[in-house]
Amino acid sequence: MSRPFFQNPVAMGLTALGLLMLIGMSVSIVPETKQAIISSFGGKPLRVVNAYKPDEQFGGTKAGLTFRIPFFEQIQSIDKRVLSVGMERQEVLSTDQLRLQVDAFARFRVTKPVRMYQAIRTEDRLREQLRTILGSALRNELGKRSFSTLLSAERGQVMENIQTALNRQARRFGAEVIDVRIKRADLPEGTPLQSAFARMESARKQEAIAIEAEGQKEAQIIRASAEAEAARIYAASYNKDADFYDFHRAMQSYRRTFQQEGQEGGPRTNIVLSPNNDYLRKFRDGR
């Protein structure tokens, strides 16, 4: 004779275990760093829990407990945080025919989880797709540039162009590219590297020569302008007081002529002039 259900500990234990399993399959916890897609077992998205929103404040999201129907609905978590994808080292041919070894990475986040789920299903597949697109965009952009571009201020514009091209493709998968960076861009070891350095050194020397020539030209222009200005000032002074200007010029001439006379260690100057010599007229006039 069978025992009543409530008096059968085995039956009650199995029932409790089944209820716990059912509850466990019905309730899930969605953390703030995740967004969850509830879909049917046929793969059709039904709703999104804690979906990404721009300018959303941490602590103000709809994360927490969520419920689904066991055996009819499934849940898939997708990261809300900024993720990164690295690129395998690529060989790129620049416009100056240099083969560059380039390492780069991109940072992105999933902003439209339903689109990502329908297009590519998982984050791992999204990373692989973005890695391929990043390599293609990098080769296309750097193939239009010279090696020196990566060492100049134009590098920022190059990164923006690559990010724009990558973002255009990433939107198809519900992702947004936030940043693209080149970690390293090196020339292959050996003769190509030495040849590139030699060409760069030659280009810098030519640039230095051009800058020096331009500087000398500017110096000549400044010197000529200064001399013209000095002549104008002298002429203006002469017109104001011709006698004082004549006296001043004579004193300057005497100083240059007799300045070495009597100086220790310097050459001595011997000048023999007639007292009536016109050169000494200012001494005569001063008596």
C-alpha positions in Angstrom: 0.0 0.0 0.0 1.6 3.4 -1.1 2.2 6.1 1.4 0.5 9.5 1.1 2.6 12.1 -0.8 3.2 14.4 2.2 4.4 11.4 4.2 6.8 10.3 1.4 10.1 12.1 2.0 11.6 10.9 -1.3 8.8 12.2 -3.3 8.8 15.5 -1.5 12.5 15.9 -1.9 12.3 15.2 -5.7 9.5 17.7 -6.0 11.4 20.4 -4.1 14.5 19.7 -6.2 12.4 20.0 -9.4 10.9 23.3 -8.2 14.3 24.7 -7.4 15.6 23.8 -10.8 12.5 25.3 -12.4 13.0 28.6 -10.4 16.7 28.5 -11.4 15.8 28.2 -15.0 13.2 31.0 -14.7 15.3 33.6 -12.8 18.5 35.2 -14.0 20.6 38.1 -12.6 21.7 40.7 -15.1 24.7 42.7 -13.8 25.1 46.4 -14.6 28.0 45.6 -16.9 25.9 43.3 -19.1 22.8 43.6 -21.3 20.7 40.5 -21.8 18.7 39.3 -24.8 15.7 37.1 -24.1 14.9 35.1 -27.2 12.8 32.1 -28.2 14.5 28.8 -28.7 14.0 29.4 -32.4 16.4 32.3 -32.2 13.9 35.2 -32.4 14.7 38.1 -30.0 11.8 38.9 -27.7 13.2 41.6 -25.4 16.3 43.2 -24.1 17.1 43.7 -20.4 19.4 46.5 -19.3 20.1 47.7 -22.8 22.8 50.2 -23.5 21.8 53.9 -23.4 24.1 56.8 -24.1 25.1 58.9 -21.0 23.6 56.3 -18.7 24.8 56.7 -15.1 26.2 53.7 -13.2 23.7 52.6 -10.6 20.7 54.0 -12.6 20.4 51.0 -15.0 17.7 48.3 -15.1 20.1 45.6 -14.1 19.0 43.0 -11.5 16.6 40.0 -11.6 14.9 39.1 -14.8 12.4 36.3 -15.5 11.9 34.0 -18.5 9.8 31.0 -19.4 11.7 27.8 -19.0 12.0 25.6 -22.0 10.5 28.3 -24.2 12.9 31.3 -23.7 16.7 31.5 -23.5 19.0 34.3 -22.4 22.3 35.6 -23.8 24.5 38.2 -22.1 26.3 40.8 -24.0 28.9 43.1 -22.5 28.0 46.8 -22.1 31.6 47.9 -21.4 34.2 49.2 -23.8 35.9 46.2 -25.3 39.1 46.0 -27.3 40.2 44.0 -30.4 43.8 43.6 -31.4 45.0 43.1 -34.9 47.6 40.6 -36.1 50.8 42.3 -37.3 50.2 43.5 -40.9 52.6 44.4 -43.7 51.6 47.6 -45.4 53.3 49.2 -48.5 53.5 53.0 -48.2 53.5 55.4 -51.1 57.3 55.8 -50.8 57.6 52.0 -51.4 58.5 51.1 -47.8 57.1 47.9 -46.3 55.9 48.7 -42.8 55.2 46.2 -40.1 52.1 47.6 -38.3 50.4 46.6 -35.0 47.1 48.2 -34.1 44.1 47.8 -31.9 40.5 49.3 -31.7 38.1 49.9 -28.8 34.4 49.4 -29.3 31.1 48.7 -27.5 27.9 47.0 -28.5 25.2 49.7 -28.7 22.5 47.7 -30.5 22.5 44.2 -29.0 19.5 42.9 -31.1 21.2 43.9 -34.3 24.4 42.2 -33.2 22.5 39.1 -32.2 20.7 38.9 -35.5 23.7 39.6 -37.6 26.5 37.7 -35.9 25.2 36.1 -32.7 28.2 36.3 -30.3 30.9 38.8 -29.2 33.6 36.4 -30.3 32.4 36.5 -33.9 32.0 40.2 -33.7 35.7 40.6 -32.6 36.8 38.4 -35.4 34.8 40.4 -37.9 36.1 43.8 -36.6 39.7 42.4 -36.6 39.4 41.6 -40.3 37.8 45.0 -41.1 40.5 46.9 -39.1 43.3 45.2 -41.0 41.6 46.1 -44.3 41.0 49.7 -43.3 44.5 50.1 -42.0 46.1 48.8 -45.3 43.8 51.0 -47.4 44.6 54.2 -45.4 48.4 53.7 -44.9 48.7 52.6 -48.5 47.9 56.3 -49.4 50.5 57.7 -47.1 54.3 57.9 -46.8 56.2 56.5 -43.9 57.0 60.0 -42.6 53.3 60.7 -42.2 53.3 58.3 -39.2 56.0 60.4 -37.6 54.2 63.7 -38.0 51.1 65.5 -36.8 49.1 63.9 -39.7 49.1 60.7 -37.8 46.0 61.9 -35.9 44.1 62.4 -39.2 45.1 59.0 -40.3 43.7 57.4 -37.2 40.4 59.3 -37.6 40.1 58.1 -41.2 40.7 54.5 -40.1 38.2 54.9 -37.3 35.5 56.3 -39.7 36.0 53.4 -42.1 35.9 50.8 -39.3 32.8 52.5 -37.7 30.9 52.4 -41.0 31.2 48.6 -41.1 30.8 48.1 -37.3 27.3 49.8 -37.3 26.1 46.9 -39.5 26.8 44.6 -36.5 25.3 46.9 -33.8 28.7 48.1 -32.6 30.3 51.5 -32.2 34.1 52.1 -32.6 35.4 54.5 -30.0 39.0 54.6 -30.8 41.7 53.2 -33.1 45.4 53.3 -32.2 48.6 52.1 -33.9 50.9 50.5 -31.3 53.9 50.1 -33.5 54.9 50.9 -37.1 58.3 49.6 -37.9 60.4 49.0 -41.0 61.7 45.4 -41.5 65.2 44.8 -40.2 68.1 44.9 -42.6 68.8 46.8 -45.8 65.4 48.4 -46.2 65.6 49.9 -42.8 69.1 51.3 -43.4 68.1 52.6 -46.8 65.0 54.4 -45.3 67.1 56.0 -42.6 69.6 57.2 -45.2 66.8 58.8 -47.3 65.3 60.4 -44.3 68.7 61.8 -43.2 69.3 63.2 -46.7 65.8 64.8 -46.8 66.4 66.4 -43.4 69.8 67.8 -44.5 68.2 69.3 -47.6 65.5 70.8 -45.5 68.2 72.3 -43.1 70.0 73.8 -46.1 66.8 75.4 -47.4 66.0 76.8 -43.9 69.5 78.2 -43.5 69.3 79.8 -47.0 65.9 81.3 -46.2 67.4 82.6 -42.9 70.3 84.3 -44.6 67.9 85.9 -47.1 65.8 87.2 -44.2 68.9 88.5 -42.4 70.1 90.4 -45.5 66.6 92.0 -45.9 66.6 93.0 -42.2 70.2 94.4 -42.4 69.4 96.4 -45.5 66.3 97.8 -43.9 68.2 98.7 -40.8 70.9 100.5 -42.8 68.3 102.4 -44.8 66.6 103.4 -41.6 70.0 104.5 -40.1 70.7 106.6 -43.2 67.3 108.2 -43.0 67.9 109.1 -39.4 71.3 110.5 -40.2 69.9 112.6 -43.0 67.1 113.9 -40.8 69.7 114.8 -38.1 71.9 116.6 -40.7 69.0 118.6 -42.0 68.1 119.7 -38.4 71.6 120.8 -37.4 74.3 120.5 -40.1 77.1 121.9 -37.9 76.5 119.5 -35.0 76.2 116.6 -37.5 79.5 117.6 -39.1 81.1 117.8 -35.6 79.8 114.4 -34.6 81.0 112.7 -37.7 84.5 114.3 -37.2 84.7 113.0 -33.6 83.8 109.5 -34.7 86.5 109.7 -37.4 89.1 110.8 -34.9 88.1 108.0 -32.5 88.5 105.3 -35.1 91.8 106.8 -36.3 93.5 107.3 -32.9 91.8 104.6 -30.8 94.8 102.2 -30.9 97.2 104.9 -29.9 98.8 104.2 -26.5 96.8 101.0 -25.8 98.8 98.2 -24.2 99.3 95.2 -26.4 97.8 96.9 -29.4 99.5 98.3 -32.5 100.6 101.9 -32.3 99.6 104.4 -35.0 102.0 107.2 -36.1 100.4 110.0 -38.1 102.2 113.0 -39.4 100.0 115.8 -40.5 100.4 119.5 -41.2 98.7 121.7 -38.6 96.9 123.3 -41.5 95.6 119.9 -42.7 91.9 120.1 -43.3 91.4 116.8 -41.4 92.3 118.6 -38.2 90.0 121.5 -38.7 87.9 120.7 -35.7 90.9 121.0 -33.4 91.7 124.4 -34.9 88.1 125.5 -34.6 88.0 124.5 -31.0 90.9 126.7 -30.0 
